[in-house]
Structures are given as structure tokens and as C-alpha cells.
Amino acid sequence: MRLTLTPPNLRDLIGIVKDKASQSKAAIVSKPKTLSLHLSLLRSTTHHPFSPPHPKFITTFLSYGHSSRATASAAIHALMDRLHSTHNSSVAIKCLVIVHHIIKHGTFILQDQLSVYPSTGGRNYLKLSSFKDNKTPITWELSSWVRWYARYLEQLISTSRVLGFFLCSRSNTAEKGEEEEEDKVSALTNSDLMKEIDSLSKLMEDICKRPEILHMQGNELLKQIIFLVGEDYLSSTNEIATRVGEFRQRLSCLSFSDSVELVCVLKRLEDCKERLLALTTGKKELIEGVWKLISEMKNKIRVYSGEGKVMGGRDGGSESARFGDRVTSYGNSVRFSSARFGSNAFALPIGL
């Protein structure tokens, strides 16, 4: 009996052949010291569109962050070369999963090498904003995930730079106590505090831009990505709650312009609420408490300004009386000074 391969099976077979060929080539051309590194990377980023990277190979790759800075740098360059040289959507998105694992589970040396690559930084940090794999409807759909996931990770790295630590990093979570974090936030100026909450809001907005799953229901690879982003969402809401709480303590000394900008940031967060609540996090009460805090804070600012207590020049009372109407009418159509908080901080090392 002749076995006829259907197109999907044929593509899977070609992918397997490519993976085996890449691993064989690595075994021949790689230096003995880096052979395990390249093999773990290739085995983590196969061409199969539905299977996530195997945890064992990710762990092996991350282990290169426990060695020297030169070894960690070689690991990051190998990962980025793999990411930027492929035209396959499955390979690209699995490379991004490894980037995400470095942010969450990598050592400081590995995270630091990721943060300074490339040295010029930039808005399109991972260079995937125009990525397309249009061979099939599945690869076309997965390409939209590649573009979104890269943009999200770029913002995650950018927000981490603004905060001064890798957001969602397990090592940072273990070392940083709640009281220590509150002390750090309380020492910030209003401008820096606004910069941080604005960047966290941008991260929430990027989560909301996640593509829909159309042709790949049950895809374990996409499920893992959604799970990783859901963990980030929990960590981000904690950071947002701390900063909103600090602004609540400073309510009486906020300038009118700071108050307007803060309300606009809080409104942007509330616009994300429905989409974000669709993420399964397992901490419903905590999440609901943060959204309640955001809503109460926004209302407090409006009430406070309506009583004429917000500073705003010599005619502070009349300025405050128009506060609610101005914020409502501005919506998202007016750019405030937060526009200066763009992703231009890539030249600064995290943790300094």
C-alpha cells in the first residue's frame, strides 16, 4: 500500500529533517565548549508549530548564565542569531519564549546581556515588527503572534529599565520584600513615579493587543505563552497597586497637571480591564482589589480637585472646577508629557 502524505504531514516531515540537519551541522562546526549551548538552543526551537520548547532544553540553555559574562554573552548572541535568521514562525516564537524565560528565570548576568543587546537598543528592539511567514494559514496566524509577542517583550524590557529591575523576575521577587519596595517607591519624585506607572500602563495595553486564536485551538505553544504573560500580569498589577497607593498618599500635594496626567493613565488602565480579566490568573480577589483601588483613586482625584484643593496657579479654584470636564473631554486624544516616556532607555544597564 502506498502511503500518501497530506500537506500538513509533509510540512511536519520537512521540519523534522531541517531540525536534524541543523543539529548535525552544529555538532560538526561548533566548538566543544559551545556545542551543548547550540544543541540545547536548536532542540528548544524546533519547526513544530504546536509544541512548546521542552523545559529540559530551556534549563540547559539558562545554565549558561551561571558561568562567565563571556559565556552568557555567547548564549544571547546565539539566541538572537537564531531569532533573526529564521523565516519560520514556529522557530521565531519559540526563540521569544526563551527570551521570556531569561527575563523570568535567568541569572543576573544572562539578563544583563539580554538588556544590552543590541547596544543601540531601539523601539523595534527584537526587529520582528514586519515578520511574516505566509506559507500556510497556520503560519500566517502564528506570524501575528510573533509580531505581538516581540512587541510585548520589548515593552517588558523597556518597563523593566524604567523600574530599575526586571519585572516578573523570580530572583527579584525572592529578594525584594513588600516593605522594601514601598520604601523605594515612596522615595521617588512625582515625575519618576508617573514615569513608572505610565510604563506599566503601556505594558497592560500591549497585553490587551494579543491576537485571537483562530485556526490553532488547543495549541500548547500558545497556551504556554498565555500562561507566561498571565504571570506577568499578576506581577504588574502588584507594582501598579503600590504606585497608585503612593499617589493616594500624595494627593494633597499633586499639581493640577500631575492630576490630569494621572487620571488619564488610570483611565487607560481601566480601558484594559475587561480584556485583562479574561486572563486566567487564579487570584481573582487580588486582581479585583487592584481594579477597585484604581477606580477609587481616579474618583478621589476628581472629587479633590472639585473642592479646589489641587494646586494649579493663582486661580487654582476655577482651574480645579473645570478638571472633571477637561479630563473627560481629553480622553485619549491629547498627549501629555508622558510621551517623553518612550522606549529610549535601552542604553542604561538594569540594576544600577
Backbone hydrogen bonds, N-H to C=O, Kabsch-Sander energy under -0.5 kcal/mol:
donor,donor_aa,acceptor,acceptor_aa,energy
4,T,2,R,-0.6
5,L,3,L,-0.6
10,L,6,T,-2.6
11,R,7,P,-2.5
12,D,8,P,-2.3
13,L,9,N,-2.4
14,I,10,L,-2.4
15,G,11,R,-2.4
16,I,12,D,-2.3
17,V,13,L,-2.3
18,K,14,I,-2.5
19,D,15,G,-2.4
20,K,16,I,-2.5
21,A,17,V,-2.5
22,S,18,K,-2.5
23,Q,19,D,-2.1
24,S,20,K,-2.3
25,K,21,A,-2.4
26,A,22,S,-2.3
27,A,23,Q,-1.9
28,I,24,S,-1.1
29,V,25,K,-2.8
30,S,26,A,-2.2
34,T,31,K,-1.1
35,L,31,K,-1.1
36,S,32,P,-0.5
38,H,34,T,-2.4
39,L,35,L,-2.5
40,S,36,S,-2.4
41,L,37,L,-1.9
42,L,38,H,-2.5
43,R,39,L,-2.6
44,S,40,S,-1.1
45,T,41,L,-1.2
57,F,54,H,-0.7
58,I,54,H,-1.8
59,T,55,P,-2.7
60,T,56,K,-1.9
61,F,57,F,-2.2
62,L,58,I,-2.7
63,S,59,T,-1.4
64,Y,61,F,-1.5
65,G,62,L,-2.0
66,H,63,S,-1.7
67,S,64,Y,-0.6
72,A,68,S,-2.1
73,S,69,R,-2.5
74,A,70,A,-2.0
75,A,71,T,-1.9
76,I,72,A,-2.2
77,H,73,S,-2.4
78,A,74,A,-2.2
79,L,75,A,-2.2
80,M,76,I,-2.6
81,D,77,H,-2.5
82,R,78,A,-2.0
83,L,79,L,-2.3
84,H,80,M,-2.7
85,S,81,D,-1.5
86,T,82,R,-1.0
89,S,87,H,-0.5
92,A,88,N,-2.3
93,I,89,S,-2.4
94,K,90,S,-1.7
95,C,91,V,-1.9
96,L,92,A,-1.8
97,V,93,I,-1.6
98,I,94,K,-1.8
99,V,95,C,-2.0
100,H,96,L,-2.4
101,H,97,V,-2.2
102,I,98,I,-2.2
103,I,99,V,-1.9
104,K,100,H,-2.0
105,H,101,H,-3.6
106,G,101,H,-0.7
106,G,102,I,-1.5
111,Q,107,T,-2.7
112,D,108,F,-2.8
113,Q,109,I,-2.1
114,L,110,L,-1.8
115,S,111,Q,-2.3
116,V,112,D,-1.3
117,Y,114,L,-1.2
121,G,118,P,-1.1
125,Y,122,G,-0.5
125,Y,123,R,-1.3
127,K,124,N,-0.9
131,F,128,L,-1.6
140,W,136,T,-2.3
141,E,137,P,-2.1
142,L,138,I,-2.6
143,S,139,T,-1.6
144,S,140,W,-1.1
145,W,141,E,-1.1
146,V,142,L,-2.0
147,R,143,S,-2.4
148,W,144,S,-2.1
149,Y,145,W,-3.1
150,A,146,V,-2.4
151,R,147,R,-2.0
152,Y,148,W,-2.7
153,L,149,Y,-2.6
154,E,150,A,-2.4
155,Q,151,R,-2.0
156,L,152,Y,-2.4
157,I,153,L,-2.5
158,S,154,E,-2.4
159,T,155,Q,-3.2
160,S,156,L,-2.0
161,R,157,I,-1.8
162,V,158,S,-1.9
163,L,159,T,-2.4
164,G,160,S,-1.8
165,F,160,S,-1.2
167,L,165,F,-0.8
169,S,166,F,-1.8
170,R,104,K,-3.2
173,T,169,S,-2.2
174,A,170,R,-2.1
175,E,171,S,-1.6
176,K,172,N,-2.0
177,G,175,E,-0.6
181,E,177,G,-2.2
182,E,178,E,-2.2
183,D,179,E,-2.2
184,K,180,E,-2.1
185,V,181,E,-2.4
186,S,182,E,-2.4
187,A,183,D,-0.9
187,A,184,K,-0.5
188,L,185,V,-1.6
193,L,189,T,-2.6
194,M,190,N,-2.5
195,K,191,S,-2.1
196,E,192,D,-2.1
197,I,193,L,-2.2
198,D,194,M,-2.3
199,S,195,K,-1.9
200,L,196,E,-2.3
201,S,197,I,-1.9
202,K,198,D,-1.9
203,L,199,S,-1.7
204,M,200,L,-1.9
205,E,201,S,-2.3
206,D,202,K,-2.0
207,I,203,L,-1.9
208,C,204,M,-1.7
209,K,205,E,-0.6
209,K,206,D,-0.8
210,R,207,I,-1.5
214,L,212,E,-0.8
219,N,216,M,-1.8
220,E,50,F,-0.6
220,E,218,G,-0.6
221,L,50,F,-1.4
223,K,219,N,-1.9
224,Q,220,E,-1.9
225,I,221,L,-1.6
226,I,222,L,-2.5
227,F,223,K,-2.1
228,L,224,Q,-2.5
229,V,225,I,-2.6
230,G,226,I,-2.1
231,E,227,F,-1.9
232,D,228,L,-1.8
233,Y,229,V,-2.3
234,L,230,G,-1.7
235,S,231,E,-2.0
236,S,232,D,-2.9
237,T,233,Y,-2.3
238,N,234,L,-1.6
239,E,235,S,-1.8
240,I,236,S,-2.7
241,A,237,T,-2.7
242,T,238,N,-2.0
243,R,239,E,-1.7
244,V,240,I,-2.8
245,G,241,A,-2.4
246,E,242,T,-1.6
247,F,243,R,-2.2
248,R,244,V,-1.9
249,Q,245,G,-1.3
250,R,246,E,-1.1
251,L,248,R,-0.9
253,C,250,R,-1.9
254,L,251,L,-1.2
256,F,311,M,-2.0
259,S,255,S,-2.3
260,V,256,F,-2.5
261,E,257,S,-2.4
262,L,258,D,-2.6
263,V,259,S,-2.4
264,C,260,V,-2.1
265,V,261,E,-2.1
266,L,262,L,-2.7
267,K,263,V,-2.4
268,R,264,C,-2.0
269,L,265,V,-2.0
270,E,266,L,-2.4
271,D,267,K,-2.1
272,C,268,R,-0.7
272,C,269,L,-1.2
273,K,269,L,-0.5
273,K,270,E,-1.0
276,L,272,C,-2.5
277,L,273,K,-2.5
278,A,274,E,-0.6
278,A,275,R,-0.7
279,L,276,L,-1.8
281,T,279,L,-0.7
287,I,283,K,-2.2
288,E,284,K,-2.7
289,G,285,E,-2.1
290,V,286,L,-1.7
291,W,287,I,-2.1
292,K,288,E,-2.1
293,L,289,G,-2.0
294,I,290,V,-2.3
295,S,291,W,-2.2
296,E,292,K,-2.6
297,M,293,L,-2.4
298,K,294,I,-2.1
299,N,295,S,-2.0
300,K,296,E,-2.5
301,I,297,M,-2.1
302,R,298,K,-1.6
303,V,299,N,-2.5
304,Y,300,K,-3.0
305,S,301,I,-2.6
306,G,302,R,-2.0
307,E,303,V,-1.1
308,G,305,S,-1.7
309,K,304,Y,-1.7
311,M,254,L,-1.1
312,G,313,G,-0.6
316,G,313,G,-0.9
319,E,315,D,-1.9
320,S,316,G,-2.5
321,A,317,G,-2.0
322,R,318,S,-0.8
322,R,319,E,-0.7
323,F,320,S,-1.7
326,R,322,R,-2.3
327,V,323,F,-2.5
328,T,324,G,-2.1
329,S,325,D,-2.5
330,Y,326,R,-2.2
331,G,327,V,-2.0
333,S,330,Y,-2.6
336,F,334,V,-0.5
339,A,336,F,-1.9
340,R,337,S,-2.0
341,F,338,S,-2.3
342,G,339,A,-0.5
344,N,342,G,-2.3
348,L,345,A,-1.7
351,G,164,G,-0.6
352,L,349,P,-1.0
